[in-house]
C-alpha cells in the first residue's frame, strides 16, 4: 500500500467533517473517532490505534451578565480532564507549538507516566480563516496503546462506585490575580485539599492578562461545585468551606482575591 494513502493522523478528517456539517446547515459538530494511524520509522511502517475528538463553541456552558459565552480553551481542556479524572489518570500538559493544524500559543502535548500520550489545542487561526470556521474549535488526539497500557497496570487506582446524588449542587465562583508561574494544577490541588469531601468539581472558566492586571500575574476565575449524596447543602455548610479555600489560596499561593 502507498504510504500517501495511509492516515498519519485523525484530526484532518474530523476538521473536514466539522466543516462539512457547517456547510450543510447542520450546525457545529462535537464528536470523536477511533482509528489506526501510520508513520515511517527507519524505513519501516509503524502503526498505532488512536482516538481523536473535536469540541466546538456549540457547547456553551456559562453566562456572564445574562449573555452566553463561547467555550474557552480552559473549558474545552476541562472536558478532557474530566474524562482523565474518571479514569484516575494523572495527565501532564506541556506547551507545544509544533503541530501546523493548531494554534501555536494554545496547544499542549499530553504526557502520561513519562510517555507521550497525545496533543490538545485550538485550531490554528489561519486554518480557521481559510475554512471559514468559528474561533472556538478545539481538537485532541490520544495514543490508545499508551492509554490502555497505563490503565491496565497494577498500580492504577481502581474506581469505586458511588451513587449519583439527586440533591442540587451549590456553586461558588472565586476570582483572583496569581503569578503566571503558578500552574492551574497547583491551584486545583490547593482548592481540593482545602475544600475536602464537599467539593464535587472545579472548573476554570476565565483567564485574562492585560489591562488592570499586575505585571507578572494573570486573572483567573474558577467555579467550585459542592454537593453530597445525603442532603441539600445550605449556606451554613458551604460558606465556611469556601472561606477555607480562600484562605488556603492566599496563604499557600499568595493570590490576590478579587471575589
C-alpha positions, 0 to 999 in steps of 0.5 A: 500500500502507498504510504500517501494513502495511509492516515498519519493522523485523525484530526484532518478528517474530523476538521473536514467533517466539522466543516462539512456539517457547517456547510450543510446547515447542520450546525457545529459538530462535537464528536470523536473517532477511533482509528489506526494511524501510520508513520515511517520509522527507519524505513519501516511502517509503524502503526498505532490505534488512536482516538481523536475528538473535536469540541466546538463553541456549540457547547456553551456552558456559562453566562456572564451578565445574562449573555452566553459565552463561547467555550474557552480553551480552559473549558474545552481542556476541562472536558478532557480532564474530566474524562482523565479524572474518571479514569484516575489518570494523572495527565501532564500538559506541556506547551507545544507549538509544533503541530501546523493544524493548531494554534501555536500559543494554545496547544499542549502535548499530553504526557502520561507516566513519562510517555507521550500520550497525545496533543490538545489545542485550538485550531490554528487561526489561519486554518480557521480563516481559510475554512471559514470556521468559528474561533472556538474549535478545539481538537485532541488526539490520544495514543490508545496503546499508551492509554490502555497500557497505563490503565491496565497496570497494577498500580492504577487506582481502581474506581469505586462506585458511588451513587449519583446524588439527586440533591442540587449542587451549590456553586461558588465562583472565586476570582483572583490575580496569581503569578503566571508561574503558578500552574492551574494544577497547583491551584486545583490541588490547593482548592481540593485539599482545602475544600475536602469531601464537599467539593464535587468539581472545579472548573476554570472558566476565565483567564485574562492578562492585560489591562488592570492586571499586575505585571507578572500575574494573570486573572483567573476565575474558577467555579467550585461545585459542592454537593453530597449524596445525603442532603441539600447543602445550605449556606451554613455548610458551604460558606465556611468551606469556601472561606477555607479555600480562600484562605488556603489560596492566599496563604499557600499561593499568595493570590490576590482575591478579587471575589 
